[in-house]
Amino acid sequence: MDKGGIIFLETPSVQKRHHLATDFLDGFSFVEIILVVVILAIIAGLAIPNFSQTYLSFQLKRTAEDMAFLLRYAQSRAVTKNRYVQLQYDADRSQYWLEEASLSPVLNSLQEDFERFSGRWGRTFDVLSDIDLELSQDHIRFYPDGSIDKAQFYICQKKKCFTISTKLQRGAVHVFDGRLE
């Protein structure tokens, strides 16, 4: 190459470096981009079934934990308010709620009338549509001395179950992974 009377010769290594530098400026070809998109789609397709199964398992565990918490709250309320409390379950609607025994102001004695709690604890709790709640009775009663009706029920989703039991120890709510008979 001639520049102002001086001849510069480009060696093959200079030419090679110049060629490599321009390769990076070209970018990705359409085929390379499509190939990456296809690989990512395959990986996502394999991961989604695992994610949905994990989410269903999380929902089931969360429902069991929420139910156990509500039972413990009902027990605590029965003791602190010195009143009978019960968890009422409606199997037809897959709903449950807490109720408190009303006291007769004249007789100051327990009536078999139960009224729903007021506030957020008095709301109706819905069981998710894909979760089955199996109770042997329609209510569980909590007593002012801290004791609880002996009961065991199951919260299941497909083949996975949790057992919530008040049978094992007086006044205690236990949650077990699996179905206890």
N, C-alpha and C positions, 0 to 999 in steps of 0.2 A: 504494500500500500504506500502511495507516495503522498507525503504531506510537506509541502514547501521545500522540496528538494531532498527531503530525508525519507528514506524508505524504511517503513516498519513492516516487519514480517510477523504475522500472527502464527504463533506456534499451535500445534494441535491441542495442547492443554488449555490455552486461552480460548480457543474456539469451543471446546467441550464445555468450559465453565459458562460461556456466554449462552450456549444452547440449553444447559440445565437451568439457568436463571429464567429464561423465557418459558420453560415448561411449567413453572409454578404459576405463571400469570395466566395460563390457559384455563384453569378451573377444572371442574368435574364434567365428565361427559354425561349425556342423558342416560346412557345405559348404566353407568355407575350409580347415579342417583336412584334409578328404578330398582337396582339390585339392593341398595341399602333399605329402601322403603319396603321391599318384599321381605327382607330378613327381619326388620322390626315388626312387621305385621305377623309373621310366624311366631316370634317371641311373645307378642301380646296375646295371640290366640292361645298359646299354651298357658299363659299366666292367668287369664280371666277365669277359667273354671276353678282354679285354686283360690282365687280371691273371693268368688261368690260362696264357696264352701266355707271359707274362713269367716266371712261376714255372717252367714247363717249360724255358725257355731257361736260367734260373739253375741248375736241376738238372743240365742237360747240361754247362754250363761248370764247375760245381763238381766233377762227376765227372772231367772231363778234368784239372783242376788237381790233384785228389787223386791221380789215377793218375801224373801227372808227378812229384809230390812223392814218391810211393812209389818210383818208379824212381830218382830222385836219392838217396833214402835207401839203397836197395839198392846203388847204386854206391859211396856213401860207406862203407857197412859192408864191402863187399868190400875196399876199400883199407885201412881201419883195422884190420880183423881179419886181413888177408892171406889171405883165403879166397874161393873162388868162391861167388857168390850167384846165385840165379835167381828170376825171377818166373814162377810156374807158373800156367797158365790152364786152366780146365775149361770148355769151350764148352757142354757139355751142361747144366751147372748154372748157367752164367753167374756163375762165381766165380773169384777169383784169390787167391794168397797168396805169401809169400816163403819161400824155402828156402835153406839154407846147406850147402855141401859138408862132409862129415865127413872128418876126417883119421884115417888108421889110426895108432894110437899105436905099433904095432910097426914098421911100415915108414916111418912119417912121410911118406906119399905120398897124393896125392889119389885118393880112390875116386870112382866115379861115383854114390855114394849121396848123396842130398840129404835133409836133415832140415828140418822146419819150424822157423822161429824160435820162441823162447819169448817170452812176454810179449805185449804188445799188437800188436807188429809181426808176430807169428806167427799172428794171427787170420785167418780167412777173410773176404775182402771180397766182398760180393754186389753185382752190377750191378743197378741198379733195373730193374724189369720193362719199363718203356717205353723203355729205352735199349739200343741194340745195340752190342756191343763186337766188332769184327772184327779178329782177329789172323791173320797168315799162318802162324804156328807156335804150338805150345802152351807155349813158354817163351822167355824172354829171359835170357841169361846175362851176368853182370857179373864182370869179372876183377880180380884183385888189383892189376894195374897201372893200373886206372882205365878200361880200355876196356870197351865194351859190344857185344854182338852187334848187327849191323846189322838193324834192324827198323823197321817202320812199321805202325801200326795206327790204326783209326778208332773213334771214339766218336760214335754218331749217334742222333738222335731225330727221327723223321719225315724232313724234308728237310734239317735242320740237322746239320752234322758238325764235329768237331774231329779233327785229325790229330796223333798223337804220333809223333815220328820220332827215331831214333838214327842215321839214315843220313847226314845232312848233314855232321856234324863228329864226329871221333873223340872218344868219351867225353862227348858232350853230349846232353841230352834237350831236344827242342824241341816246343812245342805251337803248332799253327797253326789258325787259324779257317778252316774249310772243309776240303774233301777234296782232298788232294794225291795225284796218281797217279804 
